[in-house]
């Protein structure tokens, strides 16, 4: 799996209640890439996007202490999503690019800001879904043969012709249909699992 | 096109069976060759797998992910550490000596020793004293952060205060320049982690010697009120040629009462060797280091850390809640008494551990003497459970016999009272692994319950009593002298 052990572990330290730690770890695993991609889509450089993801997660992790004391009745995951959404909106609105514009354009109208928020929210929903799919794909991939996965990836993700892929893999067209359908079916199952946990 | 009805083909039902993994390989091959010619079944199969929108979504969402490619690129950088070394080397001052890479302060840099989380360690020549030193330079991206600079300063000051052969010395510290650095003696050797990776479990005598030296270095630091917080094999340096061990990287060391930096949550130790109190983010004291040292001893015996899991959450959960597999399960060469020592250090509750590094040094030194000359040096009494265990087993046997007698005589009140008194002292001495029997005995604490003991229980006790008797006869000396 992709991770920066040091930063992730130290963030985990913020969550005092062990019952919430697993939830937090799963959460951070999903949201770190999500924040990164939103930042890149909003014009951040690679290193700045990683920093932003870390900052947002630190901010959220710091807030967890407050939640653990005060909002017992709110479901931890729901609370996390809300806080994170706000943190992302704030961070993206404060991005250096905006501040550097200067002059009259530095005064961003409220409309423009609200418009930016709406767009970011849509992006957030989409990138969240993408992360669920990507992590589901990681799981499915290790449980099928390399050929089966290639048949799926080449025909579905890369959009290549089935006959051509079959030739390259040295398999029949029927086998390629079978392989990609089996992967797709399993992928949907895992996506559903990840969404509901 | 999406179809909602299965095609009028004899093989239509095969589709869902295939997707649910219900076909054997022969049936699957058969169906796949049918798909070759039957377009209706192909369509039906795809529709069963997912609807059109879902196929499109998968295709769209699984396209190349910038986050993952960015991570791959970074990891490649990180494993070599080349970008960090490059940054540090280019930041060095120019030197006149063509053999040298550059200069930092008055030190002529001749090479790179290693890269760590905090920065780069350079090999350098100290011109004023004509000696080779190791210069630890803070990574440039950290040097620009105030809190990291502070931590670096704290690390240096803490480590510099500890003067002990088993703690790497700090010659000097410079935190004023663009790149803060500290100067240490140059030690030729490898880390304990590397040795474990290369050799697996180490010989028992080596384990004891290395452990005693780490404990000794820790005792010196603890005397100054410093907790290392990050004791792990990678931070233990084994010098070449001499049998000396040095604790390095007081990266997380701090005065016990100074919690300011930790509270910000940015600093944390390596989870695998963390203590339970550390893993919960609770306040810690020197006994946290003793737990970590217990894990290091465990790793030397078994070749790996005691608490392993796929995720850091899993590691932390195990540290806090689970007892590790005993070392003897993994490596039968480890003597039982050493297993007991590790077990005590790995107690979840700090109060149940060996209480000081100093005490541990004495214990380990006595173990070394015992291992080298078993005839003249007996095992330290703290690790000798044999006698008390034998005594308690004998006591248990006695109790069992008494119980049988008591049961045989049936409800003679006077006898019950007598054995009841004996019972109390016996119960508390029962070893834990006999707790099943112990609980039976505890029931019998109340004289009135004697009568209530069913016959099956009595037979059970008889069986266990025989077992205990046999075990009590086995010689322990042979085991202990290993």
Interface residues (C-beta under 8 A of the other chain):
Chain A: X2 X5 X6 X8 X9 X10 X11 X12 X13 X14 X16 X18 X21 X22 X25 X32 X33 X36 X37 X40 X46 X49 X50 X58 X61 X62 X129 X130 X133 X134 X137 X153 X156 X157 X159 X172 X173 X174 X175 X177 X178 X180 X181 X182 X184 X185 X187 X188
Chain B: X15 X18 X19 X21 X28 X31 X32 X33 X34 X35 X36 X42 X45 X46 X48 X49 X50 X54 X55 X57 X58 X59 X61 X62 X63 X65 X66 X67 X68 X70 X71 X74 X117 X265 X266 X267 X268 X270 X271 X280 X281 X311 X312 X313 X316 X317 X320
